[in-house]
Amino acid sequence: MDAAGLDFQSIFRLLRTGSAPSLSSEELASRISSCVVQTENTLAASVTHTDVMCLCLTLVETIINRLTAQSLPQDVAIFYEDVTRRLFGEMNLMAKLVSLLSCQDRLVSHLSAKCTSVYVISDICINGGSSSIWRHACAEVFQKSTASSELDSCLWSLTAVLKGVLRAEKCQNKSDVLMKFLSGLDASITDLHNNLLTQDPHKRELMNLSKTMCEFFDLLEVLSAARLRYGVCSSVQRVIFVESQALLHVMRADVEYFVKKRALLLLKRSLLRRAGDDWALGEVSPRHMKITA
């Protein structure tokens, strides 16, 4: 690893011990921003650059997590808050992270999705906002419904954000927040559902979509959990119930066993109104337990 990588390793160690580096917040933000960049040949030509970028992405994720958990001394927290504000403000790091979702290196793509998700969760819970750049990118990818690392990363990222908001203790008015948040994504998620599940499975090449389908089933379960706990409704939730046979069609499709098992688990939890039982916090509200005939 080159000198830049060693510098970031030192900063990472300082962060873990609750300390700030000697350089200014502006300089640290600038170094991170210049490292997190994708060109057509950079990742293929330089393994070292890829390693350093992965370290940068993990560093940003850790900074946001430590700030959210309020586990840093006040002066150190102020330093890293300024770093984060510069990164996602004037340096437009979110646009760079979104571009990395399509990276062919799946590790870089996934780390970018993790970094994006923790920031969006923090922004929603603290400021009541969300990244329009990220949401627009996810909506476009869902509408295309083309198997890719970008689709998998967007699905994972959206699922992680929804889980984070559902589990957040400091997020107020979750029902309103989630309704507003999903309003711009509802149609594209429904399109993805129709493209993946409602077409004749024998006419689709689903074997290459195994990871995508499992990621999508995870998202559908999170949406069902949001409906059960906070009454957050969306078009795709209604589609799940009206066209539940689409999940059964997966059993006849040429997909791996674990995909079929995940589809059955989603159908079972949806019908029994137990979505999110293994990760969600809090009890299901009695007013959402009524099953309409």
Disulfide bonds with the S-S distance in Angstrom:
none
